[in-house]
Amino acid sequence: MKNVRKLTEGAMLLAAFTVLFLISMYLPFVGMVSSLFLAVPFILFAAKNEGKWTIVFVVASILLSIIVGSFLSLPLALSFGTTGAVMGYLIQKKKERMTIFIASSFVFLINIIGMYAVSIVFFNMDIINEMINTMKDSIKMSTDMLKNLGQEKQAENTVKQFTRGLEMVRTLIPTLFVLTSFILTLMIQLVSYPIVKRFGVEVKKWKPFKDLILPRSLLWYLLITLFANMVLNPQEGTYLFAVLLNLTYVLQFLMIFQGYTFMFYYLDAKGISKSVAVILAVFSFIIPIFLYIIGILGIIDLGFDLRKKFKKES
């Protein structure tokens, strides 16, 4: 009877997945939204069943996606399926919300890297490279128009600036992949968790944003990366340059995140409304110089444990 119940539940969730999958594949604008819900059936199944049954469910959904779609639709089912399955499994194990977020983001990142590698190796198609080349062609057309209008010097400067920017984008592809996986995983959780809770799946609440603290080891990684960059001074275009640059950007992004959490903590401790903290956060995005200040605040908070000192003073 237990196995029959599992099969029935699995069949119903597979049917729900199929409907969402078809909407995501064939309805362009609605599909962008519905794709975020693709992980829900996997979260529900993995949260209530053993790991081996979850693996069978994921494999079945992938085969089903190939049947109703095509082989090219496999990445969509694989990425959201494996991410949702990991979320559900960790929910079943009563893991903290941050642990679930980091683990599922890592799984989504592996899927992105895997899809990118497969498209290059097996299909000889580098999507990012093609996008960059398309943008370069557009820049060339614009500069040709400027030259025809007699503004050759301005055209040359424009080409240099945009070309340098596009090459920087190419170098920062790993960072873009990491940020994409974090953002998409967060969006998946935001839309999925309220639904799975209605089906009796207990999900631990996030800690208040102001209480989130990143591992202090990240500060050491940042310092080592910056030191290596100064000492080695790698030449632009080399592999070492790309590695250090991506590490620097990712770690700086995390320091900015830490700075925001401390800002919310400090203002809350002072009895200032949370809306003020939100306004300051939005304001910092409008004027980028404040992002550096927030990042420095995050570094100081991690390095000197400002919160403990602040508690002692209060």
Disulfide bonds with the S-S distance in Angstrom:
none
